[in-house]
Amino acid sequence: MLTIQHGHCCRSLLIALLLTLLGVNTTSAQVETLDQIVAIVDDDIILASELRERLTLVTQNLERQDVELPEQEILVRETLDRLILESIQMQLALRYGIRIPDAQLDDAMRRMAGQNNLTLEQFRGAVEAQGESFFAMREQVRQELTLQRVQQGNVNRGIEISEQEVDNFMGTDEGEAMTQPEFRVVQALVEVSKNDSKAEKASKEAFVDRVLAQILAGQAFDEAVSGTDLYAFKGGDLGWRKLADIPSMFTDVIPALGAGDTAKVTSGAGFHLVYLVDERGRKRMIDQTEVRHILIKPNEVLDDQAAKALTLSLRQRILDGEAFEALAKEFSDDIGSAQEGGELGWTSPGQMVPEFEAAMGETPVGEMSEAIRSEFGWHVLEVTGRREQNIAEDMRRRQVMNYLHDQKYEEELEAWLRKIREEAFVDIK
């Protein structure tokens, strides 16, 4: 028996014993059917059959990708290491009480089917037609989702991205390139050649000016430039591009345009009409609502009807002249907002639960809603303001924060996996 603790072992002896246990003769590569314990991992075991099945799966995946297979010893070692790490994490999941509901698993399977342009039933048929078990695949997906939950729960809490880090990254060339707005531009060109006379050039420019005037008067861009009167336009849709990826002759005029605007640009090639179809990342206007509320949660002492009655009573007291903030501090069960007098600040669409959001939308500024029921309990809310807000900058900062988080996540995940592997008791037999 070999006992490995904290990842230390004699690798060559270990692999030789594993190859023997798995029934792999390094000269004849013959396989015998065995099922014995190959490793004890804390309170779990890994069987020879599990290792053989995973080796088969890894080999098939590498062959499908046309990747050269590593040496048998390396493949066995790396595969066993992955199984050991998975076992440690699945035991943590059991300890934490993590469980993937069937409904969430079904959604994941439907997404997999959709990625293959199939319904779930079609996907199942395709999997089974290849001789694979759909049930086994489904359970494998359940395990992968469980591992993700365990990893995220342990790794995310150790990651913090400061506002200064976001500022610093946004000031770099990479950050500027990532957060630049994008424009979808269509351009139409009337060409001018070096052999054109001054009169011909003037005629072409006058023609382009007339077409531009028609567009500015309300004619659709595509319709205006599609005519063959006098001169034909060339060009087309440049697609979505950042400003740095747009032809330099257009970069001065495009930032001055709004979606739906057209401008004329003169270049060595001729006279262009530049139409900004749409933009993203420069402006993102949303309607926001400023709101405060009092939440009363039903409990063992206060049943649902009593909670509603208390909410209505508090609403009436406010209408009779008592201060909303004072009653919120005294009665509200929303710990996060109670000490702020019930203030939730400016909220954006989709931020609140549907019942609360619907009541916000129906309540005029300066007035209170009726008592409303949500999954959290009974609320009374007051709308204190509305505004239209450009959140493009917030979205850019969130994009950078997510990018920096993903970078740190990979580093922290690798460190965390090393840590749990070193702390685990692993006995390879």
C-alpha positions as a Python dict, from the first residue, in 0.01 Angstrom:
ca = {
    (1, 'M'): (0, 0, 0),
    (2, 'L'): (118, 352, -80),
    (3, 'T'): (-8, 637, 137),
    (4, 'I'): (4, 983, -17),
    (5, 'Q'): (-54, 1282, 204),
    (6, 'H'): (-15, 1644, 95),
    (7, 'G'): (66, 1535, -261),
    (8, 'H'): (407, 1368, -192),
    (9, 'C'): (481, 1028, -351),
    (10, 'C'): (717, 829, -562),
    (11, 'R'): (553, 888, -898),
    (12, 'S'): (714, 612, -1099),
    (13, 'L'): (625, 341, -843),
    (14, 'L'): (272, 480, -809),
    (15, 'I'): (203, 474, -1184),
    (16, 'A'): (347, 125, -1223),
    (17, 'L'): (114, -6, -953),
    (18, 'L'): (-185, 176, -1100),
    (19, 'L'): (-120, 38, -1447),
    (20, 'T'): (-105, -309, -1300),
    (21, 'L'): (-424, -257, -1102),
    (22, 'L'): (-605, -120, -1407),
    (23, 'G'): (-506, -427, -1605),
    (24, 'V'): (-280, -235, -1845),
    (25, 'N'): (23, -429, -1964),
    (26, 'T'): (267, -165, -2084),
    (27, 'T'): (388, -390, -2363),
    (28, 'S'): (68, -561, -2480),
    (29, 'A'): (-187, -298, -2359),
    (30, 'Q'): (-430, -580, -2268),
    (31, 'V'): (-708, -487, -2025),
    (32, 'E'): (-859, -715, -1764),
    (33, 'T'): (-1186, -640, -1591),
    (34, 'L'): (-1111, -555, -1229),
    (35, 'D'): (-1295, -346, -973),
    (36, 'Q'): (-1096, -262, -669),
    (37, 'I'): (-1034, 48, -462),
    (38, 'V'): (-755, 255, -615),
    (39, 'A'): (-770, 542, -367),
    (40, 'I'): (-928, 650, -40),
    (41, 'V'): (-997, 1024, -33),
    (42, 'D'): (-1102, 1141, 314),
    (43, 'D'): (-1442, 967, 358),
    (44, 'D'): (-1476, 859, -6),
    (45, 'I'): (-1326, 592, -231),
    (46, 'I'): (-1229, 583, -598),
    (47, 'L'): (-1274, 249, -776),
    (48, 'A'): (-1067, 105, -1055),
    (49, 'S'): (-1381, 98, -1271),
    (50, 'E'): (-1430, 474, -1221),
    (51, 'L'): (-1073, 540, -1325),
    (52, 'R'): (-1106, 314, -1632),
    (53, 'E'): (-1430, 486, -1736),
    (54, 'R'): (-1276, 832, -1699),
    (55, 'L'): (-965, 725, -1891),
    (56, 'T'): (-1187, 601, -2174),
    (57, 'L'): (-1380, 929, -2178),
    (58, 'V'): (-1064, 1143, -2173),
    (59, 'T'): (-908, 935, -2450),
    (60, 'Q'): (-1219, 964, -2669),
    (61, 'N'): (-1234, 1342, -2619),
    (62, 'L'): (-868, 1385, -2711),
    (63, 'E'): (-911, 1168, -3020),
    (64, 'R'): (-1219, 1369, -3131),
    (65, 'Q'): (-1013, 1687, -3101),
    (66, 'D'): (-731, 1524, -3297),
    (67, 'V'): (-494, 1584, -3005),
    (68, 'E'): (-194, 1358, -2964),
    (69, 'L'): (-241, 1129, -2664),
    (70, 'P'): (13, 1168, -2380),
    (71, 'E'): (207, 870, -2252),
    (72, 'Q'): (-10, 618, -2066),
    (73, 'E'): (161, 688, -1731),
    (74, 'I'): (98, 1063, -1761),
    (75, 'L'): (-263, 1009, -1866),
    (76, 'V'): (-333, 778, -1570),
    (77, 'R'): (-166, 1013, -1322),
    (78, 'E'): (-348, 1325, -1441),
    (79, 'T'): (-684, 1148, -1462),
    (80, 'L'): (-652, 1009, -1110),
    (81, 'D'): (-552, 1352, -982),
    (82, 'R'): (-870, 1501, -1134),
    (83, 'L'): (-1085, 1229, -977),
    (84, 'I'): (-925, 1293, -637),
    (85, 'L'): (-990, 1667, -661),
    (86, 'E'): (-1350, 1606, -768),
    (87, 'S'): (-1402, 1370, -476),
    (88, 'I'): (-1273, 1628, -227),
    (89, 'Q'): (-1505, 1894, -369),
    (90, 'M'): (-1811, 1668, -383),
    (91, 'Q'): (-1756, 1584, -16),
    (92, 'L'): (-1744, 1957, 59),
    (93, 'A'): (-2071, 1998, -132),
    (94, 'L'): (-2231, 1729, 83),
    (95, 'R'): (-2101, 1899, 397),
    (96, 'Y'): (-2236, 2239, 283),
    (97, 'G'): (-2572, 2091, 186),
    (98, 'I'): (-2536, 2192, -179),
    (99, 'R'): (-2791, 2026, -405),
    (100, 'I'): (-2876, 2098, -769),
    (101, 'P'): (-3257, 2087, -811),
    (102, 'D'): (-3397, 1882, -1099),
    (103, 'A'): (-3552, 2196, -1249),
    (104, 'Q'): (-3212, 2368, -1270),
    (105, 'L'): (-3059, 2053, -1416),
    (106, 'D'): (-3336, 2032, -1677),
    (107, 'D'): (-3266, 2393, -1776),
    (108, 'A'): (-2898, 2312, -1819),
    (109, 'M'): (-2979, 2010, -2039),
    (110, 'R'): (-3215, 2222, -2249),
    (111, 'R'): (-2938, 2479, -2300),
    (112, 'M'): (-2704, 2202, -2415),
    (113, 'A'): (-2969, 2079, -2657),
    (114, 'G'): (-3029, 2434, -2783),
    (115, 'Q'): (-2657, 2480, -2851),
    (116, 'N'): (-2691, 2185, -3089),
    (117, 'N'): (-3014, 2328, -3241),
    (118, 'L'): (-3213, 2039, -3097),
    (119, 'T'): (-3506, 1999, -2863),
    (120, 'L'): (-3436, 1814, -2539),
    (121, 'E'): (-3598, 1496, -2672),
    (122, 'Q'): (-3401, 1520, -2998),
    (123, 'F'): (-3082, 1572, -2800),
    (124, 'R'): (-3155, 1268, -2587),
    (125, 'G'): (-3214, 1059, -2898),
    (126, 'A'): (-2887, 1181, -3053),
    (127, 'V'): (-2692, 1097, -2737),
    (128, 'E'): (-2839, 748, -2711),
    (129, 'A'): (-2788, 690, -3086),
    (130, 'Q'): (-2415, 731, -3021),
    (131, 'G'): (-2434, 452, -2765),
    (132, 'E'): (-2407, 685, -2465),
    (133, 'S'): (-2631, 699, -2161),
    (134, 'F'): (-2841, 1016, -2140),
    (135, 'F'): (-2898, 951, -1768),
    (136, 'A'): (-2522, 925, -1708),
    (137, 'M'): (-2465, 1249, -1902),
    (138, 'R'): (-2737, 1419, -1698),
    (139, 'E'): (-2576, 1312, -1371),
    (140, 'Q'): (-2237, 1425, -1498),
    (141, 'V'): (-2384, 1769, -1566),
    (142, 'R'): (-2533, 1767, -1214),
    (143, 'Q'): (-2187, 1699, -1075),
    (144, 'E'): (-2030, 1976, -1284),
    (145, 'L'): (-2292, 2225, -1162),
    (146, 'T'): (-2229, 2112, -804),
    (147, 'L'): (-1853, 2158, -846),
    (148, 'Q'): (-1913, 2508, -985),
    (149, 'R'): (-2125, 2599, -682),
    (150, 'V'): (-1860, 2471, -441),
    (151, 'Q'): (-1582, 2653, -622),
    (152, 'Q'): (-1772, 2980, -651),
    (153, 'G'): (-1878, 2973, -289),
    (154, 'N'): (-1523, 2924, -165),
    (155, 'V'): (-1332, 3133, -418),
    (156, 'N'): (-1557, 3437, -472),
    (157, 'R'): (-1556, 3538, -107),
    (158, 'G'): (-1180, 3585, -127),
    (159, 'I'): (-1196, 3818, -427),
    (160, 'E'): (-1236, 4191, -391),
    (161, 'I'): (-1207, 4442, -675),
    (162, 'S'): (-1156, 4799, -554),
    (163, 'E'): (-1275, 5108, -736),
    (164, 'Q'): (-910, 5212, -765),
    (165, 'E'): (-827, 4888, -946),
    (166, 'V'): (-1109, 4960, -1191),
    (167, 'D'): (-982, 5316, -1243),
    (168, 'N'): (-626, 5195, -1299),
    (169, 'F'): (-729, 4935, -1555),
    (170, 'M'): (-957, 5174, -1742),
    (171, 'G'): (-656, 5406, -1779),
    (172, 'T'): (-451, 5141, -1961),
    (173, 'D'): (-450, 5085, -2337),
    (174, 'E'): (-619, 4747, -2282),
    (175, 'G'): (-885, 4903, -2062),
    (176, 'E'): (-956, 5184, -2307),
    (177, 'A'): (-985, 4937, -2595),
    (178, 'M'): (-1220, 4714, -2394),
    (179, 'T'): (-1455, 4992, -2288),
    (180, 'Q'): (-1468, 5196, -2609),
    (181, 'P'): (-1819, 5247, -2744),
    (182, 'E'): (-1915, 5064, -3063),
    (183, 'F'): (-2082, 5208, -3371),
    (184, 'R'): (-2268, 5045, -3656),
    (185, 'V'): (-2195, 5254, -3965),
    (186, 'V'): (-2316, 5238, -4324),
    (187, 'Q'): (-2126, 5440, -4581),
    (188, 'A'): (-2209, 5522, -4943),
    (189, 'L'): (-1943, 5661, -5179),
    (190, 'V'): (-1956, 5845, -5508),
    (191, 'E'): (-1607, 5790, -5644),
    (192, 'V'): (-1388, 6065, -5785),
    (193, 'S'): (-1094, 5967, -6006),
    (194, 'K'): (-782, 6167, -6074),
    (195, 'N'): (-896, 6203, -6435),
    (196, 'D'): (-1217, 6382, -6340),
    (197, 'S'): (-1231, 6747, -6436),
    (198, 'K'): (-1309, 7018, -6183),
    (199, 'A'): (-1657, 7047, -6330),
    (200, 'E'): (-1712, 6670, -6297),
    (201, 'K'): (-1598, 6675, -5936),
    (202, 'A'): (-1827, 6969, -5863),
    (203, 'S'): (-2118, 6789, -6029),
    (204, 'K'): (-2058, 6478, -5816),
    (205, 'E'): (-2036, 6679, -5496),
    (206, 'A'): (-2356, 6868, -5581),
    (207, 'F'): (-2528, 6535, -5643),
    (208, 'V'): (-2416, 6398, -5304),
    (209, 'D'): (-2530, 6721, -5137),
    (210, 'R'): (-2876, 6683, -5291),
    (211, 'V'): (-2904, 6324, -5168),
    (212, 'L'): (-2794, 6433, -4821),
    (213, 'A'): (-3059, 6704, -4821),
    (214, 'Q'): (-3324, 6443, -4907),
    (215, 'I'): (-3208, 6225, -4617),
    (216, 'L'): (-3211, 6518, -4376),
    (217, 'A'): (-3564, 6597, -4496),
    (218, 'G'): (-3677, 6251, -4390),
    (219, 'Q'): (-3607, 6009, -4675),
    (220, 'A'): (-3468, 5672, -4566),
    (221, 'F'): (-3090, 5642, -4616),
    (222, 'D'): (-3109, 5312, -4808),
    (223, 'E'): (-3375, 5450, -5039),
    (224, 'A'): (-3189, 5777, -5100),
    (225, 'V'): (-2857, 5616, -5198),
    (226, 'S'): (-3004, 5333, -5405),
    (227, 'G'): (-3106, 5550, -5701),
    (228, 'T'): (-2896, 5553, -6019),
    (229, 'D'): (-2974, 5914, -6109),
    (230, 'L'): (-2650, 6062, -6252),
    (231, 'Y'): (-2410, 5871, -6027),
    (232, 'A'): (-2415, 5539, -5844),
    (233, 'F'): (-2314, 5498, -5481),
    (234, 'K'): (-2075, 5224, -5369),
    (235, 'G'): (-2016, 5099, -5015),
    (236, 'G'): (-2221, 4920, -4754),
    (237, 'D'): (-2261, 4824, -4390),
    (238, 'L'): (-1936, 4829, -4192),
    (239, 'G'): (-2101, 4636, -3906),
    (240, 'W'): (-2036, 4695, -3537),
    (241, 'R'): (-1692, 4845, -3478),
    (242, 'K'): (-1506, 5035, -3211),
    (243, 'L'): (-1392, 5380, -3318),
    (244, 'A'): (-1031, 5264, -3352),
    (245, 'D'): (-1142, 5000, -3606),
    (246, 'I'): (-1338, 5241, -3827),
    (247, 'P'): (-1163, 5395, -4131),
    (248, 'S'): (-975, 5703, -4012),
    (249, 'M'): (-1152, 5931, -4260),
    (250, 'F'): (-1474, 5880, -4060),
    (251, 'T'): (-1342, 5893, -3703),
    (252, 'D'): (-1379, 6270, -3665),
    (253, 'V'): (-1741, 6286, -3775),
    (254, 'I'): (-1889, 5970, -3620),
    (255, 'P'): (-1863, 6075, -3250),
    (256, 'A'): (-2064, 6388, -3339),
    (257, 'L'): (-2351, 6183, -3486),
    (258, 'G'): (-2649, 6039, -3305),
    (259, 'A'): (-2819, 5715, -3406),
    (260, 'G'): (-3004, 5780, -3733),
    (261, 'D'): (-2788, 6080, -3834),
    (262, 'T'): (-2605, 6117, -4165),
    (263, 'A'): (-2304, 6332, -4257),
    (264, 'K'): (-2089, 6396, -4562),
    (265, 'V'): (-1718, 6316, -4563),
    (266, 'T'): (-1474, 6407, -4840),
    (267, 'S'): (-1169, 6190, -4899),
    (268, 'G'): (-921, 6113, -5173),
    (269, 'A'): (-1161, 5842, -5294),
    (270, 'G'): (-1455, 6078, -5342),
    (271, 'F'): (-1762, 6193, -5151),
    (272, 'H'): (-1904, 5971, -4875),
    (273, 'L'): (-2236, 5973, -4696),
    (274, 'V'): (-2187, 5824, -4351),
    (275, 'Y'): (-2499, 5693, -4174),
    (276, 'L'): (-2486, 5596, -3806),
    (277, 'V'): (-2736, 5311, -3774),
    (278, 'D'): (-2690, 5263, -3400),
    (279, 'E'): (-2440, 5286, -3118),
    (280, 'R'): (-2379, 5104, -2792),
    (281, 'G'): (-2165, 5183, -2493),
    (282, 'R'): (-2177, 5560, -2531),
    (283, 'K'): (-2526, 5611, -2392),
    (284, 'R'): (-2763, 5380, -2211),
    (285, 'M'): (-3065, 5568, -2087),
    (286, 'I'): (-3300, 5402, -1838),
    (287, 'D'): (-3587, 5522, -1623),
    (288, 'Q'): (-3508, 5507, -1251),
    (289, 'T'): (-3737, 5540, -950),
    (290, 'E'): (-3644, 5667, -607),
    (291, 'V'): (-3842, 5480, -344),
    (292, 'R'): (-3868, 5398, 25),
    (293, 'H'): (-4067, 5124, 194),
    (294, 'I'): (-4169, 4949, 513),
    (295, 'L'): (-4164, 4568, 515),
    (296, 'I'): (-4364, 4356, 760),
    (297, 'K'): (-4277, 3985, 752),
    (298, 'P'): (-4525, 3722, 875),
    (299, 'N'): (-4378, 3500, 1147),
    (300, 'E'): (-4477, 3256, 1422),
    (301, 'V'): (-4640, 3534, 1623),
    (302, 'L'): (-4770, 3749, 1335),
    (303, 'D'): (-4964, 3551, 1074),
    (304, 'D'): (-5016, 3674, 718),
    (305, 'Q'): (-5344, 3856, 787),
    (306, 'A'): (-5204, 4024, 1097),
    (307, 'A'): (-4895, 4134, 900),
    (308, 'K'): (-5118, 4287, 634),
    (309, 'A'): (-5330, 4462, 899),
    (310, 'L'): (-5018, 4611, 1059),
    (311, 'T'): (-4895, 4731, 720),
    (312, 'L'): (-5227, 4902, 650),
    (313, 'S'): (-5223, 5055, 998),
    (314, 'L'): (-4875, 5202, 940),
    (315, 'R'): (-4984, 5337, 603),
    (316, 'Q'): (-5278, 5516, 766),
    (317, 'R'): (-5055, 5661, 1038),
    (318, 'I'): (-4831, 5810, 770),
    (319, 'L'): (-5134, 5954, 589),
    (320, 'D'): (-5241, 6103, 923),
    (321, 'G'): (-4911, 6288, 952),
    (322, 'E'): (-4655, 6061, 1120),
    (323, 'A'): (-4307, 6053, 967),
    (324, 'F'): (-4245, 5767, 722),
    (325, 'E'): (-3880, 5737, 823),
    (326, 'A'): (-3961, 5713, 1195),
    (327, 'L'): (-4211, 5431, 1143),
    (328, 'A'): (-3970, 5252, 907),
    (329, 'K'): (-3695, 5259, 1170),
    (330, 'E'): (-3933, 5126, 1436),
    (331, 'F'): (-4131, 4863, 1243),
    (332, 'S'): (-3965, 4763, 913),
    (333, 'D'): (-3824, 4411, 892),
    (334, 'D'): (-3593, 4508, 607),
    (335, 'I'): (-3270, 4533, 805),
    (336, 'G'): (-3082, 4688, 512),
    (337, 'S'): (-3311, 4989, 476),
    (338, 'A'): (-3484, 5027, 813),
    (339, 'Q'): (-3212, 5237, 974),
    (340, 'E'): (-3212, 5460, 667),
    (341, 'G'): (-3578, 5538, 716),
    (342, 'G'): (-3680, 5278, 459),
    (343, 'E'): (-3476, 5444, 180),
    (344, 'L'): (-3389, 5213, -111),
    (345, 'G'): (-3237, 5490, -323),
    (346, 'W'): (-3259, 5499, -700),
    (347, 'T'): (-3372, 5165, -845),
    (348, 'S'): (-3346, 5045, -1203),
    (349, 'P'): (-3587, 4819, -1398),
    (350, 'G'): (-3554, 4454, -1298),
    (351, 'Q'): (-3385, 4532, -968),
    (352, 'M'): (-3689, 4464, -750),
    (353, 'V'): (-3924, 4166, -727),
    (354, 'P'): (-4213, 4189, -981),
    (355, 'E'): (-4490, 4280, -733),
    (356, 'F'): (-4282, 4561, -583),
    (357, 'E'): (-4176, 4691, -925),
    (358, 'A'): (-4535, 4689, -1052),
    (359, 'A'): (-4649, 4892, -750),
    (360, 'M'): (-4366, 5141, -804),
    (361, 'G'): (-4474, 5192, -1163),
    (362, 'E'): (-4836, 5255, -1067),
    (363, 'T'): (-4762, 5496, -779),
    (364, 'P'): (-4726, 5870, -861),
    (365, 'V'): (-4433, 6067, -721),
    (366, 'G'): (-4504, 6182, -366),
    (367, 'E'): (-4772, 5919, -302),
    (368, 'M'): (-4788, 5581, -130),
    (369, 'S'): (-4898, 5247, -262),
    (370, 'E'): (-5158, 5022, -107),
    (371, 'A'): (-5030, 4728, 96),
    (372, 'I'): (-4861, 4486, -147),
    (373, 'R'): (-4757, 4123, -96),
    (374, 'S'): (-4427, 3986, -223),
    (375, 'E'): (-4224, 3676, -142),
    (376, 'F'): (-4065, 3875, 144),
    (377, 'G'): (-4388, 3984, 314),
    (378, 'W'): (-4615, 4290, 314),
    (379, 'H'): (-4488, 4628, 193),
    (380, 'V'): (-4607, 4983, 176),
    (381, 'L'): (-4391, 5201, -48),
    (382, 'E'): (-4362, 5567, -131),
    (383, 'V'): (-4222, 5694, -462),
    (384, 'T'): (-4009, 6002, -394),
    (385, 'G'): (-3869, 6069, -741),
    (386, 'R'): (-3826, 5960, -1103),
    (387, 'R'): (-3549, 6033, -1350),
    (388, 'E'): (-3391, 5924, -1677),
    (389, 'Q'): (-3032, 5820, -1617),
    (390, 'N'): (-2740, 5742, -1847),
    (391, 'I'): (-2584, 5427, -1700),
    (392, 'A'): (-2326, 5373, -1978),
    (393, 'E'): (-2037, 5462, -1747),
    (394, 'D'): (-2167, 5227, -1479),
    (395, 'M'): (-2190, 4950, -1738),
    (396, 'R'): (-1833, 5012, -1854),
    (397, 'R'): (-1708, 4996, -1498),
    (398, 'R'): (-1907, 4677, -1438),
    (399, 'Q'): (-1757, 4528, -1755),
    (400, 'V'): (-1406, 4602, -1626),
    (401, 'M'): (-1491, 4476, -1278),
    (402, 'N'): (-1617, 4146, -1424),
    (403, 'Y'): (-1303, 4114, -1636),
    (404, 'L'): (-1074, 4174, -1337),
    (405, 'H'): (-1285, 3938, -1126),
    (406, 'D'): (-1252, 3661, -1387),
    (407, 'Q'): (-875, 3706, -1392),
    (408, 'K'): (-850, 3686, -1014),
    (409, 'Y'): (-1098, 3400, -1003),
    (410, 'E'): (-876, 3172, -1211),
    (411, 'E'): (-574, 3251, -993),
    (412, 'E'): (-767, 3207, -668),
    (413, 'L'): (-933, 2886, -791),
    (414, 'E'): (-599, 2728, -872),
    (415, 'A'): (-463, 2825, -529),
    (416, 'W'): (-776, 2696, -353),
    (417, 'L'): (-764, 2362, -537),
    (418, 'R'): (-399, 2320, -434),
    (419, 'K'): (-491, 2398, -74),
    (420, 'I'): (-777, 2148, -42),
    (421, 'R'): (-563, 1882, -216),
    (422, 'E'): (-279, 1936, 30),
    (423, 'E'): (-513, 1926, 329),
    (424, 'A'): (-694, 1608, 223),
    (425, 'F'): (-601, 1256, 332),
    (426, 'V'): (-534, 1056, 16),
    (427, 'D'): (-439, 689, 38),
    (428, 'I'): (-358, 527, -299),
    (429, 'K'): (-359, 148, -274),
}
